[in-house]
Amino acid sequence: MADLWVSVSVLGVAVLLSEVIRRAAAQLSPSAVRICALEAASTFQLCCCTHELKLLGETARLELGVALTLTYLMTVVHLHTFREASCNPTAALERLCRGRSSGAAAAALVFCQFGAAVAARHFAAAVWSLGLSDVHLRHRRFGFRCFDPLGGTLVEAAAVELCCAFVVQAAALNIHRVGERLRAHAFAALITALVYAGGSISGAMFNPVLAYSVQFPCSGHTTFEYVLVYWLAPVAGVASCVLLLERIIPFLSGKSKVKVARTKLKNQ
């Protein structure tokens, strides 16, 4: 139990530190600098908390209910503190493809996200080196090494990451249909369910920058294999979701033809 409370304290410190950076960034100008700073601070928070939760889950052998409750609560905290930050390169790529962002802006956001992911990795190691709990002491004894994060084959892990990214993107596109007060809780419940369903196979990252911080340092597979599972599969999941929900289904239902007809009438 003492290990649990130490880890909860570490989570709190990571959130508070990130919030201080976000509030300072909110005063910055121009807006592009502010957006990048907010993205970096929120990504740092996400990665730091995931590092600690992963270590706690793997080493402290928490009961399933406790682990899922922590996942749910931290997801709610993230959703309430991230503001407009996405903390996910696929969101930047999506905005670029939709014409809502320039290539330079998207590249800057992704660069900030990966920089924050590296910073979170070092921050986690620095906290663990203090030996604040038995979990941290054991991890320090092994040189902060992590081992094979895949509980299945590469194909199975890639399929899990693709499906999780697909589901999360579908939820993000339709979350406006849920009452505003319940959105964060509904989304957190979905994330928790996906972690429960796919965590034992791939770790259920479904976020390239999060996986880069948490899973890429682990032994057991090559960098190319991790890129396939944690980068290409989630991007494919998001792309296939957008294609299905916004192109294929409207085309099959005839809605796209109605939109074209309305556009022609407006132009006349």
Salt bridges, closest charged atoms under 4 A:
GLU19 OE1 - ARG22 NH2 2.91
GLU19 OE2 - ARG23 NE 3.13
GLU19 OE2 - ARG83 NH2 2.85
GLU52 OE2 - HIS136 NE2 2.89
GLU94 OE2 - ARG98 NE 2.91
ASP148 OD1 - HIS221 NE2 3.08
GLU225 OE1 - HIS221 ND1 3.18
GLU246 OE2 - ARG98 NH2 2.82
